Amino acid sequence: MFRAAAHLDLAFQALADPSRRAMVDRLIQGPATVSELAKPLAMSLPGVMQHLAVLEASGLVVSEKRGRSRTCRIEPKVLSQAEQWITERRLLWERRLDRLGQFLDETKDN
């Protein structure tokens, strides 16, 4: 459990930054080189590499060097785990709100 929670912490920390979210959005469309990821961002290539290092440490992104360029791709398993965690909490709160609504409807008639 602790390992899974720590892994989720890294994923959410990585997604907390808008530049890294932009990179993830781009990579969801398919693999991209570091240069392609850097193009729309207003930062230096070393800055992009630092953000990619955070994404890779979180497990959200995997990269490999091919010749002179580094190609990155999304790791869907980690993204799915973060989505599942959010979905479970959303469903829990929806059930609680439904019960509250039922309670309020029942007490309104009294």
Order of alpha helices (4+ residues) and beta strands (2+ residues): alpha-alpha-beta-alpha-alpha-beta-beta-alpha
